Amino acid sequence: MSRELTLRIYSAIVLAAIVLTATWLGGFAFRLLSVLIGLLVYYEWSRMTQLAESNMRGHAFGWFSVSVIGLNMLFGSPDLTVPLLAGLVVTAILPSIAGNWRWWQVGGIFYSGLSAVSLAAIRGEDSVGFAAMLFVFAVVWATDILAYFVGRAIGGPKLAPRISPGKTWSGAIGGTIAGVLGGTAVALAFFQSVGLWIPVVALLLSVAGQIGDLFESFIKRRFGVKDSSHLIPGHGGVMDRVDGLVFACFAAFFLAVGFSTFGKGAVTSLGAFLFGL
């Protein structure tokens, strides 16, 4: 076994232990993890897109924005988090329209802020949130793992050769099937029977996760970087590891919010939406 592969395995074990422990504990511990992910994502986003070099004031506002969102998540009112994120994004849009800031600035605030917000919102404070978070993890991780192995074993036409030459349609389809099965298995582990929408949601989250992976590949190719950073030994950066997860969380978050707004009304979390509670 090569030294690099050994390093990747050890890093993956440590990361999985931290994430699963925080998920089990929930509450402040998971919100802290979510905020940390959001801050590190903004660091890597700004580093890749060279925001500091292009406009220091905009870069400083970005750090201010993600810090304020994080502090509110940890010590403020949960009801203010989404309006606060929306207000800060709109504030960044105005100088971008005027041509003073780059649009990558707006994207960084939105992407990193929503990463933290959606993660924390899915986990919530109860056991249903714990089940919902594990459901999302299962979908994303099963998709990533099987997409890699199926793609290497079968090969075939490329999924998006200009963005990520290594990804194939066979890997994408194999990963999606694995994501649906993984998510459904987790749901059945917590509840004796689940609705038919469970595999449908798993399918949507699996596709969203793969889009997130391609989105980060597009950014790296656009700016000519190999890894988002070198924060994780053997793995590159945080964005390299959570790109699919955060897009799946985005999809899950908006799905739950949309269903709550236009559906039953009482549904306020992904767990309640998934498991009919």
C-alpha positions, 0 to 999 in steps of 0.5 A: 500500500502506497504512502499516499493511499495510507494517508487518504485512508487515515484521513477518511477515518478521522473525518468520518469519526468527527462527522458521525460523532457530531451528527450523533450529538446534534445540537451545538456540536453539529451546528459548530461543525456546519459553521466550520464547514461553511467558513472553510468552504468560503476560504477555499472558494475565495482562494480558488477564485482569487477574490482577495487579489481582485477586490479586498473590500469585497473579500472582507465583506465575504468573511464578514458575511459568513462569520455573521451567519455562523455566529447567529447559527451558534448563538442567535435566533434560528429564525433569523438565519435564512433572512440574514443570509438572503440580506447579505447576498442581496447586499453583495449583489448591489456592488456586483451589478455596479461592476465594483465586485465580481459575481464570484463574490456573491456566489461565495457568500451564497454557496458557503452560507447555504452550506452551513445553513442547510446542513444544520437545518437538516440535522435539527435538534431531534432524533428525526433530524438524526435519521434525515441526516444519515439518510442524506449521508447514505445517499451521497456516500453510496453515490460517490463510492459506486460511481467511482468503482462502476465507472472504472469497471465499465467505462463507456461514454463520458458524462461531461468531458469538458468539465470532468474527463474521468466521469462516465455515464455508467458511473453516474447511473451506477452511483445513482442506483446505489444512492437510492438503495443506500438512502432507502436502507437507512430509512428502513433501519429507522422505520418499519415502513416508509413512503414511496417518496423515499426512493424518489427523494434519494434519486433527486439527492443523488443527482443533485450530489453529482451535479455538485461534484461537476460544479466544483470541477467546473470552478477548478477547471475555470481557474486552473487549480487541481485541488480546492486546498491542501487542508485534508492530508491525501484528500485536497480541500474541504470542498473536494470532499463536501461538494456533492454533500452540500448540493444534496443538502441544498436540494433537501433543504429547498425540498423541505421548505417548498413542501412546507410552504406549498404542501401540508404547511406543518412540515418544517424539516426534511425529517418530517417531510421524509418520514411523515412526522 
